[in-house]
Structure formats: structure tokens, C-alpha cells
Amino acid sequence: MTPRSNFHGPVVSRRQLLRQTALGFGHLALAGLLSSATGGRAAPGTEAASGRNDPLAARAPRFRPRARRIIFLFMHGGPSHVDTFDWKPRLLKDSGKPLPFDKPRIQFAKTSNLRRSPWEFRPYGQSGAMVSDLFPRVGAMADDLCFLKAVHGTNEAHGGALLKLHTGSDTFVRPSLGSWITYGLGTENRNLPGFLTINPTLGHGGVGNWSSAFLPAVHQGTPIGGGVPVDRATIHYLHDPDGEARTQRAQLDLLGRMNRDHQDAVGADPVLEAQIEAFELAFRMQSEAPEAMDVGRESEATRRLYGLDDPKTASFARQCLLARRFSERGVRFVQATHGYWDQHSDLTRDHGRLAAEVDRPIAGLLQDLKARGLWDETLVMWGGEFGRTPTLQGDDGRDHHPHAFTMWLAGGAVKNGFSYGVTDDYGFYGVDQKVHVHDLHATLLALLGLDHEDLTYRHAGRDFRLTDVHGRVVEEIFA
């Protein structure tokens, strides 16, 4: 059957049209959004406006949500919990002595005796939370934080630990947390991806950390930057200088009809469907994404609040500000990555430098969310893939430590000025109220109104979920 056409002249084949549109706005989809799809806030009467096959339509949560979206501030490399938020006075007293109990059977590298923190800790706020001098501005907001001090994982290596934290598995290819969230809830803004990752690491699991794996490809995360300075990070090909919007819309409508004719003849093709949906999102993003990424639209006061006026903090300030701008526009899950916190040596120098780069932007983000009325509906999470040993490595370092580390949450969904979880006297193992990575994932989903046991996807003959066969919701931290 000859496809209907909105154009005068010869009718091109479906393959030709795919190839030609990929050179313009469609390249956006193929370059980074091949798997980020969507329905459409499209013009009435267009193919996209018909609502056909809309996997990212907003869906009601399983039960009453305490938050609507998440911002994850990921500290790549593993910040030391005993040097930041888990105060251990006994570690100060016994520094230089051997650890008085056995170390794990499997360790990433050899460490020696206990080593005190080079930084002083002091109490903050009415909660009296002890925070090190690495984070004075975040410490000043301790009454707004919910600390999880006995988080633990299963992998001593960066790659496995990153994948575990992001996907729930360090051994198999699994969908990421952000993908599960958009699969369960859809999107709040049809003109933007539901899942964005800013400045993601291209190593240690790479794209696997924001992949949709076997979930429908529309749920894959969309990267902004990665491997380039943050001030140059962008979503490529957001604007086609040679393409007029009405012409692009007509091309997409024709392409949609041709592909439906193709699918009617040969059957459903999820990969092809994902490409077409990605083209639709790419088209719509032209109207909203450039404005969302333009931090120059912010007031000078806001830019100073985040630290854009300081070369030391400007890079992560831009990430935090982008995270807020995308989050307030309805993006369900935004991740901002900072690193590299992997100090096997020179811990005093490099942890000090890294903390100085993020302390002001993080505090600015929290203050801004509160000022803009976004606090109650936005959950902020901070942490790395693991902590670091309380024992010394080399002359001034700490090794990888997945056995107990600290993460914190902030927002109206959780108890503020609250601490959950206890480690031993040296911060080596969790001894009470421990939170496994599976428990963390189950809790995050529950805060969004999703049941981690109910949110499943049938693949290869069995039902899969983010938490596999594990996970306990830590309701004790709920506000």
C-alpha cells in the first residue's frame, strides 16, 4: 500500500526518511535519546497527540506518595563516612592502634592500623548532629537532614558498587533506579525526559548505571555531558537550524504512519517504536529543554547562593542548579555526579578540596528548594557507592569500604534532624538499624508511593524488580 504523504513530489521509503531525519532533530534521539521516549504535548490532530502507545503517561502511585521526584547528589569514588558525618570519638582515642577485631575476609587492598580523622567534628542545630569541618554549610542545615549511618553494600570495587547502588545488581544487567521510577510513575512533563543524569561517569559501569536494560527503552536515562567540563555539558542537537517546526511535525506524522503500516504488516517492533517515540521527544524538547538548561536566567542572588560566582564551586553549582531547574519542571529523577572521591592516598588534601567544591552548592540547593516551595515534594539524596576504611592505607589514605557508610536524605518526605543506623566504635561495621542497598531502594520507591514488591516486569520467563527478592522499607525515617 502506498503511504499517505503530506508532501508534494516523490514518496520516499521509510528507511530513507529515517536516515534523512536522523541528520536533523532526529539525531538528538540517536545521539542520546534513542531510548528516552514519550507521548506528547503535541499539536491537536497530529499523530503524536493521539495518545497511542504512551508508555510515559503519568500514572497514579500505588499509595499516597510523600514525594514526587528525586534529586540524587552522587559522590563518585566513595567519600569517607568517618571523615564527614559519622563521628567516632573512639577512633580519635585509639588512632594508631590495631583494629581490635577481625577485618573482612575479602578486602580491596591492605590497610594497617586505625587512623583518626584529620578534621574536627562539631554539633550543629537543635538536633546536635556531629558534622566534620569538611561540610560547614551542609552542617548548618543538619536539622533539615535525615542521616542513614549504617548503609551497606556487597562489592568492594567501584564498578560493582556503582552498579549495585544504581541498579540493585553488581553481577547482572538490570534497569537503573531512575528507569524503574519512570516505569512506575511515568512523566510529569511530556516535553522533557523523565530521567536525567548530569555529568555521569563513563567508567565503573558506564551507561549501565542509567540504562533501562530489559525495561522498555523509553525509560533509559538521558545524559547531559560526561567527559567534558560541566559548563560545556549539553544535550546535543537540541536545535536544527535548517528545520522549521511545521515541516518537522509533518515529517514525524508521515514517519509515524509509515511505521505503523510496517508494524501492521510484520508485527510489533519495540526497538523501532522506541526510535519513533524518541523522535517525538526530541521534537518537543526543542521548545523547553534549551530554556531549562539556561542557568543565565537565574537571578544574581540565586547564582551566588549556589556558588556560580566562585571558580572553585562553579562546576557543581551548575549541576545543582540544573537539577533544581529540571526537577521543578517535572523530571522525576535527576542525578548530579561529582568526583573523584577515591583517596587511597592524599586524603587530607583531596577530600578537603572535593568537599570545598560541593559544600556550598549542596547547601544552596537545599535552601533554594525550601524557598521555592519545592521542599515537600522533592527528595534529595546524597552519598557515594561506599565509604572508606577507618584504618590507614599508605601514609594518608583510606581503602574502599562497603560494609558501613553514610548517606543522607532531605525533604519533607523524611524526618528532618534525624539519624538512623549505628556503626561500631570505629565506623567499621553496622551494629544496629542497618540499611542494605536493597532496603534503600525499597524505601525510595515507597516514598514515591510505589511498592517495591509490586513494581515488577516480566522478562525471560520470570518477574523482575529493582530489589530482586530482598528489601525492607525503612518506615522509621518517614515524616
Secondary structure in CASP SS format (residue, H / E / C, confidence):
PFRMAT SS
TARGET T0000
AUTHOR 0000-0000-0000
METHOD secondary structure of the structure
MODEL  1
M C 1.00
T C 1.00
P C 1.00
R C 1.00
S C 1.00
N C 1.00
F C 1.00
H C 1.00
G C 1.00
P C 1.00
V C 1.00
V C 1.00
S C 1.00
R H 1.00
R H 1.00
Q H 1.00
L H 1.00
L H 1.00
R H 1.00
Q H 1.00
T H 1.00
A C 1.00
L C 1.00
G C 1.00
F C 1.00
G H 1.00
H H 1.00
L H 1.00
A H 1.00
L H 1.00
A H 1.00
G H 1.00
L H 1.00
L C 1.00
S C 1.00
S E 1.00
A C 1.00
T C 1.00
G C 1.00
G C 1.00
R C 1.00
A C 1.00
A C 1.00
P C 1.00
G C 1.00
T C 1.00
E C 1.00
A H 1.00
A H 1.00
S H 1.00
G C 1.00
R C 1.00
N C 1.00
D C 1.00
P C 1.00
L C 1.00
A C 1.00
A C 1.00
R C 1.00
A C 1.00
P C 1.00
R C 1.00
F C 1.00
R C 1.00
P C 1.00
R C 1.00
A C 1.00
R C 1.00
R E 1.00
I E 1.00
I E 1.00
F E 1.00
L E 1.00
F E 1.00
M E 1.00
H E 1.00
G C 1.00
G C 1.00
P C 1.00
S C 1.00
H H 1.00
V H 1.00
D H 1.00
T C 1.00
F C 1.00
D C 1.00
W C 1.00
K C 1.00
P H 1.00
R H 1.00
L H 1.00
L H 1.00
K H 1.00
D C 1.00
S C 1.00
G C 1.00
K C 1.00
P C 1.00
L C 1.00
P C 1.00
F C 1.00
D C 1.00
K C 1.00
P C 1.00
R C 1.00
I C 1.00
Q C 1.00
F C 1.00
A C 1.00
K C 1.00
T C 1.00
S C 1.00
N C 1.00
L E 1.00
R C 1.00
R C 1.00
S C 1.00
P C 1.00
W C 1.00
E C 1.00
F E 1.00
R E 1.00
P E 1.00
Y E 1.00
G C 1.00
Q C 1.00
S C 1.00
G C 1.00
A E 1.00
M E 1.00
V E 1.00
S E 1.00
D C 1.00
L C 1.00
F C 1.00
P H 1.00
R H 1.00
V H 1.00
G H 1.00
A C 1.00
M C 1.00
A H 1.00
D H 1.00
D H 1.00
L E 1.00
C E 1.00
F E 1.00
L E 1.00
K E 1.00
A E 1.00
V E 1.00
H E 1.00
G C 1.00
T C 1.00
N C 1.00
E C 1.00
A C 1.00
H H 1.00
G H 1.00
G H 1.00
A H 1.00
L H 1.00
L H 1.00
K H 1.00
L H 1.00
H H 1.00
T H 1.00
G C 1.00
S C 1.00
D C 1.00
T C 1.00
F C 1.00
V C 1.00
R C 1.00
P C 1.00
S C 1.00
L H 1.00
G H 1.00
S H 1.00
W H 1.00
I H 1.00
T H 1.00
Y H 1.00
G H 1.00
L H 1.00
G C 1.00
T C 1.00
E C 1.00
N C 1.00
R C 1.00
N C 1.00
L C 1.00
P C 1.00
G C 1.00
F E 1.00
L E 1.00
T E 1.00
I E 1.00
N C 1.00
P C 1.00
T C 1.00
L C 1.00
G C 1.00
H C 1.00
G C 1.00
G H 1.00
V H 1.00
G H 1.00
N H 1.00
W C 1.00
S C 1.00
S C 1.00
A C 1.00
F C 1.00
L C 1.00
P C 1.00
A C 1.00
V C 1.00
H E 1.00
Q C 1.00
G C 1.00
T E 1.00
P E 1.00
I E 1.00
G C 1.00
G C 1.00
G C 1.00
V C 1.00
P C 1.00
V H 1.00
D H 1.00
R H 1.00
A C 1.00
T C 1.00
I C 1.00
H C 1.00
Y C 1.00
L C 1.00
H C 1.00
D C 1.00
P C 1.00
D C 1.00
G C 1.00
E C 1.00
A H 1.00
R H 1.00
T H 1.00
Q H 1.00
R H 1.00
A H 1.00
Q H 1.00
L H 1.00
D H 1.00
L H 1.00
L H 1.00
G H 1.00
R H 1.00
M H 1.00
N H 1.00
R H 1.00
D H 1.00
H H 1.00
Q H 1.00
D H 1.00
A H 1.00
V H 1.00
G C 1.00
A C 1.00
D C 1.00
P H 1.00
V H 1.00
L H 1.00
E H 1.00
A H 1.00
Q H 1.00
I H 1.00
E H 1.00
A H 1.00
F H 1.00
E H 1.00
L H 1.00
A H 1.00
F H 1.00
R H 1.00
M H 1.00
Q H 1.00
S H 1.00
E H 1.00
A H 1.00
P H 1.00
E H 1.00
A H 1.00
M C 1.00
D C 1.00
V H 1.00
G H 1.00
R H 1.00
E C 1.00
S C 1.00
E H 1.00
A H 1.00
T H 1.00
R H 1.00
R H 1.00
L H 1.00
Y H 1.00
G C 1.00
L C 1.00
D C 1.00
D C 1.00
P C 1.00
K C 1.00
T C 1.00
A H 1.00
S H 1.00
F H 1.00
A H 1.00
R H 1.00
Q H 1.00
C H 1.00
L H 1.00
L H 1.00
A H 1.00
R H 1.00
R H 1.00
F H 1.00
S H 1.00
E H 1.00
R C 1.00
G C 1.00
V C 1.00
R C 1.00
F E 1.00
V E 1.00
Q E 1.00
A E 1.00
T E 1.00
H E 1.00
G E 1.00
Y C 1.00
W C 1.00
D C 1.00
Q C 1.00
H C 1.00
S C 1.00
D C 1.00
L H 1.00
T H 1.00
R H 1.00
D H 1.00
H H 1.00
G H 1.00
R H 1.00
L H 1.00
A H 1.00
A H 1.00
E H 1.00
V H 1.00
D H 1.00
R H 1.00
P H 1.00
I H 1.00
A H 1.00
G H 1.00
L H 1.00
L H 1.00
Q H 1.00
D H 1.00
L H 1.00
K H 1.00
A H 1.00
R C 1.00
G C 1.00
L C 1.00
W H 1.00
D H 1.00
E H 1.00
T E 1.00
L E 1.00
V E 1.00
M E 1.00
W E 1.00
G E 1.00
G C 1.00
E C 1.00
F C 1.00
G E 1.00
R E 1.00
T C 1.00
P C 1.00
T E 1.00
L C 1.00
Q E 1.00
G C 1.00
D C 1.00
D C 1.00
G E 1.00
R C 1.00
D C 1.00
H E 1.00
H E 1.00
P C 1.00
H C 1.00
A C 1.00
F E 1.00
T E 1.00
M E 1.00
W E 1.00
L E 1.00
A E 1.00
G C 1.00
G C 1.00
A C 1.00
V E 1.00
K C 1.00
N C 1.00
G C 1.00
F E 1.00
S E 1.00
Y E 1.00
G C 1.00
V E 1.00
T E 1.00
D C 1.00
D C 1.00
Y C 1.00
G C 1.00
F C 1.00
Y C 1.00
G E 1.00
V E 1.00
D E 1.00
Q C 1.00
K C 1.00
V E 1.00
H E 1.00
V H 1.00
H H 1.00
D H 1.00
L H 1.00
H H 1.00
A H 1.00
T H 1.00
L H 1.00
L H 1.00
A H 1.00
L H 1.00
L C 1.00
G C 1.00
L C 1.00
D C 1.00
H C 1.00
E C 1.00
D C 1.00
L C 1.00
T C 1.00
Y E 1.00
R E 1.00
H E 1.00
A C 1.00
G C 1.00
R E 1.00
D E 1.00
F E 1.00
R C 1.00
L C 1.00
T C 1.00
D C 1.00
V C 1.00
H C 1.00
G C 1.00
R C 1.00
V C 1.00
V C 1.00
E H 1.00
E H 1.00
I H 1.00
F E 1.00
A C 1.00
END
